[in-house]
Every structure is written in structure tokens, then in C-alpha cells.
Amino acid sequence: MNQLDETIAGLKFSADGLIPAVCVDCETKQVLMVAYMNAESLKDTVKTQKTHFWSRSRQKYWMKGESSGHTQEVKAIYTDCDKDTLIVEVKQNGAACHEGYFSCFYRKLNDDGGWDIVAEKLFNPDDVYKK
Amino acid sequence: MNQLDETIAGLKFSADGLIPAVCVDCETKQVLMVAYMNAESLKDTVKTQKTHFWSRSRQKYWMKGESSGHTQEVKAIYTDCDKDTLIVEVKQNGAACHEGYFSCFYRKLNDDGGWDIVAEKLFNPDDVYKK
């Protein structure tokens, strides 16, 4: 077992073998998205320097940008004190959110207790994700 | 049901009633910690403007800083496209990590596949968390 395999084995994955990965912009540190990795997708993320995940809703292995072209180039990976969460610093090509926003976190809680949309769409999802 | 209750009810909590909250520094946007909220702790977080969580390991409701004094003052709350994750922008008093680091994410993956410690301890946990 090489050191990377050992490092990955030392992480605390959930019962279903996943660990949350917080993807942040390498320049501004803005959080772009949170998705889940299994051991295989983390290893591929390190090896290819492109983010790979496991989709819980689609039960499917995927590379970010495989359909949209909006890949993420990995610049650094961090873990926390409990080794149960990752931060992945990336250069985001295009936009992170499948709805067309640069970050998935485009809704801010307002003083009335509702959500305000606080970002602009960079693209129209219908143009990028061909049906 | 008021608007905040409705907003909270509209979030996608996991089967065990939790949603991950990524706490970031309101100035630098640095990720400080990731912890889990249930509906009650999110409501208290909004109402008191101090972060509250549900601890999965201790199966216990807690306010960040209740033992250390290192509270987090809430400045803004965001959610993502899927409404299954929160970002909480905070002013961190003291340090976020119970091990004494400002951020829990003090370990960076190096080129050999191991972890490097890339931050300085701000306090000695033994002095802060009395046994």
C-alpha cells in the first residue's frame, strides 16, 4: 500500500463509504459546491487533478464537468481535525452550479426568514446540458 | 407557521434530520469547520445569531463555544441549489478547532500523498477545555 492509499484509508468515511468535499475557489476561497467522494473518486481526484465524486441522488460515479465541460482543476486538498471532511481548492472552469450560477450557494437568508437570490446566472442550463 | 419555519421545513435534511453547515470566516471566507444542524439548532442559530449544532458523535445539542468561549457570531446564511447544505458566515471568536487551530482544516495533502500541518496552534486545548 503506498502512502496515498494509506492516507485515504485513514479518513473517516460514512457508513455508505462517502466523505463530504467542500469545493472552494482557489483565489477567493468562495465555497462553490459541496459534493461527496468515495475512496475511488478521491484517488482519481488526486491522480488526475480534476474533481471526481459519487452522486448520492443518481448513485453514480462522475467527474465534475463531464457533461457541461465545467471542470475543476485541483490546486490543494485539506482535511479537518476529525478527518471526516475534505476541502478541495480548485480553479473552476465555467460555473460550478448546474443551474448556471458560479457557486451553488446563490441563496441568502433574508431578515424575513426567506431566501434571496444574490448571484447572477452565467449561463442558461438548457444550452449547456443538452437533453 | 411563519416564514422562517417554512424556509427551514423546505430544506432537505438527511434521514436522521441533519443538514451539513460549512462555517466560513466572514472576512477571508476561509472554511473554519463543517458541522451538522437539525431544524432546532438552525432556528436557534438564526434567532440568537450564535451557531448551534447537533453533534453526531456525542448525540448532543450544542452551542459552539459553550465550553471554550470560542463562539461564532453569525453574519449571513446561504443555501445551495439542492437546499441540502448551508454556509454560515461568522466572526469567529478565539479559534474554531478544539485542537487549538483557527480552522479545523489545518492538514494539507502533500505531493507524497501524506498530510502536512500547515497552521499554527493559537491555544493549548488543555488550558481551554478543563477536564
HADDOCK unambig.tbl for C-alpha pairs under 7 A between the chains (distance, minus, plus):
assign (segid A and resid 3 and name CA) (segid B and resid 112 and name CA) 6.84 0.50 0.50
assign (segid A and resid 3 and name CA) (segid B and resid 113 and name CA) 5.38 0.50 0.50
assign (segid A and resid 3 and name CA) (segid B and resid 114 and name CA) 6.25 0.50 0.50
assign (segid A and resid 4 and name CA) (segid B and resid 113 and name CA) 4.17 0.50 0.50
assign (segid A and resid 4 and name CA) (segid B and resid 114 and name CA) 6.40 0.50 0.50
assign (segid A and resid 7 and name CA) (segid B and resid 113 and name CA) 6.74 0.50 0.50
assign (segid A and resid 7 and name CA) (segid B and resid 114 and name CA) 6.02 0.50 0.50
assign (segid A and resid 29 and name CA) (segid B and resid 29 and name CA) 5.69 0.50 0.50
assign (segid A and resid 29 and name CA) (segid B and resid 30 and name CA) 6.13 0.50 0.50
assign (segid A and resid 30 and name CA) (segid B and resid 29 and name CA) 6.11 0.50 0.50
assign (segid A and resid 77 and name CA) (segid B and resid 108 and name CA) 5.76 0.50 0.50
assign (segid A and resid 77 and name CA) (segid B and resid 109 and name CA) 5.50 0.50 0.50
assign (segid A and resid 78 and name CA) (segid B and resid 105 and name CA) 5.93 0.50 0.50
assign (segid A and resid 78 and name CA) (segid B and resid 107 and name CA) 5.39 0.50 0.50
assign (segid A and resid 78 and name CA) (segid B and resid 108 and name CA) 4.32 0.50 0.50
assign (segid A and resid 78 and name CA) (segid B and resid 109 and name CA) 6.02 0.50 0.50
assign (segid A and resid 79 and name CA) (segid B and resid 105 and name CA) 5.20 0.50 0.50
assign (segid A and resid 79 and name CA) (segid B and resid 107 and name CA) 5.49 0.50 0.50
assign (segid A and resid 79 and name CA) (segid B and resid 108 and name CA) 6.65 0.50 0.50
assign (segid A and resid 80 and name CA) (segid B and resid 104 and name CA) 4.78 0.50 0.50
assign (segid A and resid 80 and name CA) (segid B and resid 105 and name CA) 4.05 0.50 0.50
assign (segid A and resid 80 and name CA) (segid B and resid 106 and name CA) 6.36 0.50 0.50
assign (segid A and resid 80 and name CA) (segid B and resid 107 and name CA) 6.57 0.50 0.50
assign (segid A and resid 81 and name CA) (segid B and resid 104 and name CA) 5.38 0.50 0.50
assign (segid A and resid 81 and name CA) (segid B and resid 105 and name CA) 6.64 0.50 0.50
assign (segid A and resid 104 and name CA) (segid B and resid 80 and name CA) 4.78 0.50 0.50
assign (segid A and resid 104 and name CA) (segid B and resid 81 and name CA) 5.39 0.50 0.50
assign (segid A and resid 105 and name CA) (segid B and resid 78 and name CA) 5.92 0.50 0.50
assign (segid A and resid 105 and name CA) (segid B and resid 79 and name CA) 5.21 0.50 0.50
assign (segid A and resid 105 and name CA) (segid B and resid 80 and name CA) 4.07 0.50 0.50
assign (segid A and resid 105 and name CA) (segid B and resid 81 and name CA) 6.65 0.50 0.50
assign (segid A and resid 106 and name CA) (segid B and resid 80 and name CA) 6.37 0.50 0.50
assign (segid A and resid 107 and name CA) (segid B and resid 78 and name CA) 5.36 0.50 0.50
assign (segid A and resid 107 and name CA) (segid B and resid 79 and name CA) 5.48 0.50 0.50
assign (segid A and resid 107 and name CA) (segid B and resid 80 and name CA) 6.58 0.50 0.50
assign (segid A and resid 108 and name CA) (segid B and resid 77 and name CA) 5.77 0.50 0.50
assign (segid A and resid 108 and name CA) (segid B and resid 78 and name CA) 4.32 0.50 0.50
assign (segid A and resid 108 and name CA) (segid B and resid 79 and name CA) 6.65 0.50 0.50
assign (segid A and resid 109 and name CA) (segid B and resid 77 and name CA) 5.51 0.50 0.50
assign (segid A and resid 109 and name CA) (segid B and resid 78 and name CA) 6.02 0.50 0.50
assign (segid A and resid 112 and name CA) (segid B and resid 3 and name CA) 6.84 0.50 0.50
assign (segid A and resid 113 and name CA) (segid B and resid 3 and name CA) 5.40 0.50 0.50
assign (segid A and resid 113 and name CA) (segid B and resid 4 and name CA) 4.17 0.50 0.50
assign (segid A and resid 113 and name CA) (segid B and resid 7 and name CA) 6.75 0.50 0.50
assign (segid A and resid 114 and name CA) (segid B and resid 3 and name CA) 6.25 0.50 0.50
assign (segid A and resid 114 and name CA) (segid B and resid 4 and name CA) 6.38 0.50 0.50
assign (segid A and resid 114 and name CA) (segid B and resid 7 and name CA) 6.01 0.50 0.50
